[in-house]
Amino acid sequence: MKYLGKIKRAVIWLLPHGSIVLGAAFITFWILDYLNPMIGFLDNAITDWLFLAFCIFNLLNGILSASLVWKHMGKKKRKAESTESEKAETE
């Protein structure tokens, strides 16, 4: 069970960093392909797999980010409700 926390932290760390690395790689591939189309960086199977990995990383990163935002908003809402109820009890 203690490994679950380590795996969660690793995933939380890996998703944004993987997205940045793959995004930078695709920008580089696009620039090189634009400057020299004979290289064919964007027209091969490896690039297709990297693009799929990039899409999966970004999808998971978006889902994780949204869930963390919703969790944070829920905590703020619960905290605001508890302070309002405490104020009502003291009055």
Secondary structure, DSSP 8 states (H G I E B T S, - for coil): -HHHHHHHHHHHHHHHHHHHHHHHHHHHHHHHHHH-TTS-TTSSHHHHHHHHHHHHHHHHHHHHHHHHHHHHHHHHHHHHHHHHHHHHHH-
